[in-house]
Amino acid sequence: MKFASIPSVLFTGRKTNAVAMLLFGLALAAVTGCGHGSQGGPGGGPPGAGGPPGAGMPPPEVGVVTVVPESVTVTTELPGRVNAMRVAEVRARATGILLTRLFDEGADVKSNQVLFEIDPAPLQASYDSAKAILAKAEAAVEQADAKAKRNEALVKVNGVSQQAFEDAKAGALQSAADVLAAKAALETAALNLGYTKVTAPISGRIGMALVTEGALASASDATKMAVIHQLDPIYVDFTQSSVEMLKLRRSLESGKTQGVSAKEVKITLLLEDGTTYSKTGRLVFSDISVDENTGSVTLRGEFTNPDKILLPGMFVRGRVEVAVEDQAITVPQRGVMRDASGQASVLIVDAQNQVEPRAIQTGSVSGDKWTVSSGLHAGDRVIVEGLQKARPGATVVAVPFQAGSAGVSPASVK
């Protein structure tokens, strides 16, 4: 080991001696550091002891599901609106001042229940007048009949002329017609009098009153007084695009899927808050025409609604069972990833136990699974647990995934 030469001029004087000693110490430290670097790792350890952490770790375990064709009910999720099965507007059929309201707004009412009462006095007078006219007509018909019978006997003995007899006979017929007219007038008066008690045309839930006591109800204007909705059972109208309808029809024609009869079609409702409605509905009908403005077809479902949870105008989504596919390829939803454009993909474990990304095309939802129309085949092992540990091209240990497990245990060190 050689020391660097130091000029003698630096050793003249006390200050220069101090500087010389400092420079000598730095040179010695540099030489000593170089000596340590030639002996191996830090602290004299073996070479390579400071390598990258994690080297030599076993491959991670991932939970996989092996794709097996299965029978799946094909469902489609459609937007819909709730509509009352029947809607009845309560309107005035008699003219008069409204006296009383006999129902609670927002309550359930029964058919023929009295809802309003209109002042009956004017119509009662009209009824009494019609009744009197009928009585007068009935009295007149008796007199006309008697006269016709007398003249019939007298004409045979030339007691009256033939003309007089015919006039009496015509008078009797006229009196009988007057009686019929009077009876019709009395019946009309009775109907108008009955209309002063406004009744519910259907059973259902009534809304707010649209008129108040003291208002004039008019039969000629058919004053609107209230609206009743029948809420149990209730309809939900769904819209399906004509494109989706054609796809389903082609699938049925190809034999890939089998149609479900209208009586067997079940509909599950998803409410606006994301919860599932407890009652399953049935398909009532499918419209026969396509809406030219929206390019969609209307499907109508019927649901029981005993608790009045479904209300007219409510927005819902319906999962409609439309067909059955016998050899469907499915994959758990938890194993499907989507990029920013919405393209679905999965990670599979190939025959060499290496991770391989695979783009797929998803179809309808069946429980917690997606049906896959392309990209997967029977026997493929799809990673559904440990996705964060799986990297494309990396080697992994594939273990069967069991739903409800706490996770995949780490690989044991051997």
TORNU-492280 format. One record per residue: residue in three letters; x, y, z of N, C-alpha, C in turn. Coordinates in steps of 0.05 Angstrom, whole numbers, plus 5000, padded with zeros to 4 digits. Last residue first. Layout:
BEGIN
AlaXYZXYZXYZ...
This chain:
BEGIN
Lys417144885011418344615011421344625010Val411945265037414745265029415944985032Ser405345305009407245205030410045205020Ala402045874987403345624981405245555003Pro396546135027399046165012400345895007Ser389545985013391845985031394446015015Val384446394992386346184983388746205001Gly378646495034380646585015382446345008Ala374446315062375646565071377746665052Ser369046075021371546045035372746315042Gly364646174990364246205019366846165034Ala366245684941364745924948364345934978Gln372545474926370145394940368745644949Phe376845314872375545524888373045414901Pro382444884868379544924864378445134883Val388645204852387045034870384145084865Ala394645284818391645304816390345104835Val400145664826399045404835396045434835Val403445994771401845994795401045704802Thr407846404735407146134742405646144769Ala405946954691407146854716406146564721Gly403247134647405747004643407046884667Pro399947644683400147494657403047394653Arg399547504752400447684731400747524706Ala395947474812396447344785397247554765Lys394547724857397247584857397947474830Gln389547904849391648104853394447984853Leu386547454845387147594820389347804824Gly384747104884387647164882388347304857Glu379646764850380746844876383746884873Val378646624799376546784812377446874840Ile381046424737381846514764379646694775Val378945854702378646144705379346224734Arg380745374659380845434688381045744692Asp376945034610378645264617378445314647Gly373044644602375644564612377444794620Ala369844944547369644744569372544654577His372045614535371245344526371245164551Leu371246314518371846094537370845834526Gly369946644474372446694489373146474509Ser362846784475365346724461367746784479Ser358646824511358046744483360546674468Val357346654576359446744558358846634530Thr353546904630353746714608355746834587Trp355847034695355447134668355346894649Lys352846914759354646844737353846994712Asp349446904801351847054805353846994783Gly343846854759344746854787347147024791Ser345847004700344446774712345446744741Val345447504651346247434678344547194688Ser347547454581345647504603346847424630Gly354047524560351247544552349547624575Thr360747734542358747644561355947694550Gln366347514511363847664506361747554525Ile373347604531370847454528368547644521Ala380347534529378047704524375547534519Arg384947304576383147214554380747414553Pro391647204599389147374597387547284573Glu394446684636393946784609391446964609Val399346424678397046594676396846704647Gln401245734677401846014673399346174669Asn400945184676400445324702401445614700Gln400944964627403544994640403345144666Ala395645004611396644734618399444754631Asp393545634644393845444621395045174630Val388745974676391245824681391445614660Ile386146624659385946334660388746214666Leu382547194671385247074673384846774676Val378047554627378647384650381547304649Ser374248124605376447944603376647784629Ala370248584567370548394589372848204584Gln370349264554371049004544371548814568Gly369449784570367449594576367949314566Ser373550144564371650134542369349934547Ala376650044609375250304607373150304585Asp375349334622377049574618375349824615Arg373348864671372649034648374549274646Met373348184692374448454694373648604668Val370647644728370547804703371548084708Gly370047364774372447314759372647474733Arg365147484795367547584809370147544794Gln361547214764361847494759364347604773Pro363646574738362746744761363347044756Val361246374675363546444691362546614714Thr358845884627358446094647361046134663Ile356045644570358645684583358245924602Ala350545184562351545454565354245464579Gln347044784538349944764539351245044541Asp341544954541342444704553345444694557Glu338045524557340245424541341545184555Val331545764553333245584568335445494549Ala328346424557329146174544330946014562Val326746854589325746834562326346564548Glu325247174647326246914637325046864610Val327147824662325047654649326347394639Arg327748274710329248044699327247844688Gly326348964707325348694709327248494696Arg326449554745327749384725326849094729Val322250144751323449894760324949764738Phe319150734772321050614753322250364766Met312250874782314750794793316550664772Gly307150954761309251144754312051064764Pro303550684815303550764787305650984783Leu307350284861305450504856305750594827Leu308449744902308649834875306450054870Ile306449654954309249754951309549874923Lys301649444973301649704958304349824956Asp301348944993302349155011302549434998Pro299748644949297948664973298848884991Asn300348554891301348794905299748844931Thr302348114839300648174862302048394879Phe303448314771304448254798302348294819Glu304648214703302648254724303748154750Gly307748554647307748354668305648424689Arg308348654578306848724603306948494622Leu312748964533312048714547310648794573Thr313449314473312549314501311749034510Val319349434435316849294438316049294468Ser322549984401322349784422319549664422Gly323850454374324750204364324549974384Thr321850954387323950834404325150584394Asn318351074346319951294357322351174373Glu315450634332317150754312318950974323Asp314750064369314550354371316450484351Val312249504336314649634346314149934346Ser306749064356308049264339310449384353Ile304448744393304648634366305948834346Asp306948624460305548794439306148684411Ser305648074499307648224485306348374462Phe302547944564302647954534305048104525Val304047764616301247774607301047774577Leu308447404655308147554630305247534621Arg308447484727308047324703307647504679Gly312747594785310547644766310447454743Thr314047474853314747414825312347454807Lys315147904907313247754892314247714863Ser319048234930318647964941316847784924Tyr323848594893321048564902320448274908Thr330248754916328648574899325848554910Thr333349404917332349164930330649004910Gly334649884893336349664889335449404902Asp330850284895333050294916334850054914Glu327350144855329050374851331350394871Leu327349414849326149674855328249894852Leu326848914804328749054820327749334824Leu322848324797323048614797325348714815Thr322447774754323347874780323848174778Ile318047354722319247624721319947694750Lys317446774682317446904708319047164706Val313646394638315546614640315246754668Glu309746024632311945954649313946174653Lys306146224596305146164623307346104642Ala309146254549308346494562307446454591Ser314645774549311845854543311046094560Val321145904527319445854550316645944543Gly325345594476323545794486321945704510Gln332045404479329245314477327445524490Thr337945524439336245564463333445464457Lys339845324393341745364415340245404441Gly336545304350336445074368338345104391Ser335745714316338145554312338245314330Glu331145954335331045814310333445634305Leu333146194381331145984383331045814358Ser336546564359337646364376335746134380Arg332946884331334846734316336146504333Arg330147094376328746934356330646764340Leu334247394400333047164414331546984395Lys335047774361337247594369336147344383Leu330048034360330947884336333247694343Met330248274411328048084404328847914380Glu334448624405334648404424332548194418Val332048964367334548824360334848584379Ser327749194392327149004371329648844363Ser328449244463329149334436328449114416Gln323049274508325249114497325849204469Thr320049524565320749574537323249414530Phe314449364608317349364601317749424572Asp309749524654310249524626313249554621Val306249204703308849334698309449304668Tyr300049234740301549184716304249324717Ile297348904798298249144784299949064760Pro291448644834294148634823294848884807Asp292149254863292648974869290648794854Leu290649764850293449704854294149414860Gln286650174814286749904824289649814826His285350844831287150654818286850374831Ile280951384819281451134834283250954817Val280152074828281151864811281751614829Ala274852584829277052424841277952214822Met271852924796271652954825273952804840Lys270353294740272153094751272353134781Thr264053404712266053504730267653274742Ala261253414660262353174673264653244691Asp258453824638261353834636262753594648Ser253253644651253953694623256953714618Ala253353604706253153354690253953404661Ser257353934752255753954728255753694713Ala257554194817258153974799256253984776Leu259954734851257854644833258854424815Ala261954684920262554714891260154614875Gly260754534971259854794962260354844932Glu266454154984263754214990263054504982Thr270954094926270354124955267354184959Val274553664882272553874887271953874917Leu278253274883278753484864276653704865Ala281252914935278753014924279453264906Met286652464920285552694933283052784919Gly285151774905286951994910285652224924Ile283651114926282751364916284751584923Arg284850454906285650674924285050944911Gly279150024895281950104892282650324912Ser273649824855275049804880278049884876Ile269850284814271550044818272650044846Pro266450724819265950534798267550274800Ala263550974877266050884865265450684843Thr258251474870259351224880261951154865Val254452014890256651934872258151694884Lys248152154892249952004909252151884890Thr245652364849246552554869248252414890Tyr243851954818246552054812247452264832Gly238551894833240551704844243351804839Leu236352284801236252314830238252134843Asn237152064751238552314758238552364788Leu233851614757236751584753238151834760Ala228851864762229851694784232851654781Ala228352104712228452274737229552114760Thr228051644681230251834678230652014702Glu223251444699225651284703228151464700Leu219751834683220051784711222551624717Ala220251794628221052044641221452004671Ala218151274621220951324614221951584627Lys212851374637214451184652217451224646Ala211251734597211351824625212951634642Ala211351394553213151624554213451724582Leu207351034567210050934563212051164565Val202951394568203751254592206651154590Asp202651534515203251734534204151614561Ala201051054492203751144486204551364506Ala195851044512197650834520200550914515Ser193651474485193851494514195851274525Gln193751284433195451514440195851534470Leu190050874436192850804430194751034438Ala185451184446186350994466189250914462Gly185151484398185651624424186551434446Ala183951084362186551214360187251364386Lys178650984379180750774380183550884379Ala176251464368176451374396178551154399Asp176651474313178051684329178351594358Glu173551034299176451024293177951234309Phe168551224315169650994327172650974323Ala167851664282168051704311169251464325Gln167551404232169751584238170151634268Gln162751124235165250964234167651144240Ser158351444282159551394256162151234258Val153951114327155951314321157051244293Gly149950744320149550944341151551174338Asn149650304287149650564274149050784294Val150849864313147949924310147650204299Lys156349864313154949634302151949684297Val157750314340158150314311156750084298Leu157050174393155050344380155350344349Ala161449864405158849744407156749914392Glu165550224398165649974383162949844383Asn164450624434164050684406164150424389Arg165950344481163150434476162650484447Lys171450274473169750044475166750114470Ala173350804472173650634448171850394449Lys172150954524170751094502170950924477Ala175750634553172850604557171350724534Asp180650824535179950544530176850504533Ala180551344555180651304526179851014519Gln180651254610178351394598178351344568Glu185551004615183150864623180650984610Val189051404599188851164583186351004590Ala188651784639187551844613187351594596Ala191251524681188351584684187151644656Glu196351514661195051254666192051304669Ala197552054659197451904634195951634638Lys197652174713195652304696195352144670Ala202051874730199351814741197151934723Leu206052124701205351844695202651774706Ile206052624725205352604696204652324689Ala207852474776205152584772204252564743Lys213152334764211252134775208352214772Ala215252804747215052584728213152364738Ser215053084796213553174773213152954752Asp218752784826215952794835214152884812Tyr223452884797222452614799219452614807Ser223953434804223653324777222553044778Ala224853424860222553554849221953464821Gln229753174861227453044875224853164864Leu232853544836232353294822230053134835Pro233053944876231954004849231253744834Ala235253624922232653764922231553814894Pro240253384929238253244913235653394909Asp246853594924244253684934242053554917Ile251053014924250253264912247453334922Glu256052694958253152734957252553004946Phe261252204945260252484948257252474948Leu261651634952263951814956263152104961Val259251004968258551284964260851464971Gln261550434932261550584957260950884951Asn261950154886259350244893259250384920Ser267849814908266049884886263249944896Lys271450134962270149904949268349994927Val277850434974274950444972273850194957Asp283150635014282050434997279050444997Ala285351325016284351075028283550885006Gly286551834997288651634999287851375010Glu281652165037283452175014285851975018Asp275951835058278551945066280351935042Phe269152035041271451845040273951995050Leu264852375029264452155047266751945047Arg263153045027265152845017265152615038Thr257053395012258853265030260853085014Leu254653734971254053764999256253645017Leu255254094912256353874928255953924958Ile249654284875251654364894252554124910Gly248753994808247854094834250254174851Thr247453494762248153774766247053864792Ala250452854755248153014762249153294767Arg255052614748253052534729250452684735Ala261952754757259252814764257352744741Arg266852224761265752464749262852504757Val272651904774270051954786269052224776Glu276251504732275751784740272951804750Ala280050934743277251034739277151324749Val284250444719284150724729281350834722Arg287249814731284949974722285050244735Met292549704743291049524726288549664714Ala297450224738295150104752293649914732Asn304250094724301750214716299450074730Val311150224727308850104740306350254731Arg315850114675314250304691311850154702Gly322549854662319649854662318450064679Pro328049554628326949774643323849764641Leu330448874634329049074619328049304637Glu334748354625333948564644332848794628Thr333547674611334247934600333148144620Thr335947004617334447234626335347484612Val335946334607336746584595334846804604Thr337945844650335546004642336546274632Val342345334632341945594643339445724632Ser346044764641343444864632342845124647Glu353144794625350844734642348244854630Pro360044634615357444704604355144624623Val364944874658363444634652360744724639Val371245114676368745164660367544904652Thr373545124741373644984715371045014700Val376145644777373645494771373945374743Val381345744826380345734798377645584798Gly385446134867382945974865381845974837Val392446084871390146224862387746034861Glu398746144904396345984898394046174890Pro405146344876402746384893400446194885Pro411345974877409146114862406646134879Pro416246124930414645944914412446094899Met422146554923419546494936417946304918Gly427046704901426846434909424146364923Ala427147374925428147174906427946894918Gly425647734962423547564951424547364932Pro430148274945428548124965426447954950Pro436248214908433548314910431848144929Gly442348144950440748114925437948214930Gly446548144988444848374985443148374960Ala449447694981447647705004445847945003Gly453047704940450247634933448447654957Pro458847454976457647604953454847504948Pro458547445048458947315023457747475000Gly461048015087459247785082459847675055Gly463848455104465348215099463647975093Gly460548875106461048745131462548485127Pro458048765041458248945064458648785089Gly461848275003459448435010459948605034Gly468848314988466148184984463948384992Gln473848574990473548325005470848195001Ser474349064967475448834952475048574965Gly472449435002470849374978471849134963His476649495039474149345046472649265022Gly480149805008480949545017478549375025Cys477450275002478050114978478749834986Gly477550455054475050385041475450215017Thr483150565060481950355076479350265064Val483850995025485250745020483950525035Ala480551375051479951285023481251025017Ala483351445099480551335099479851235071Leu488151675081488151405093485451275094Ala486252165062487451975043487551695054Leu484452395109482552335087483652135068Gly489352445137487152275148485252205126Phe492052815105493152545109491052355119Leu488953265112489153145085490152865087Leu490053355167487253305157487253175130Met495453465167494453235181491653165172Ala495653935138496953695127495853445140Val492954285171491754225145492953975134Ala496654295213493954195217492554125191Asn501254535188501354255199498554135203Thr499455035178499854855155500054575164Lys499155225229496655205213497055015190Arg504555205246502455045259499955015242Gly509755135195507955275212505755105224Thr510054705142511254945154509255085171Phe507954305112508654245140510054485154Leu507354425060504954425076505554385106Val512154355036511454625043509054635061Ser512653845022513753915048512954195056Pro506953504993509053704991509953795019Ile506252824999505153075008507353285006Ser504452244962506552434972505252704978Ala500151734985500651954966502652154978Phe502651105001501451355010502051574989Lys501350444982502950684980501350914988Met501749765000500050005000501850255000
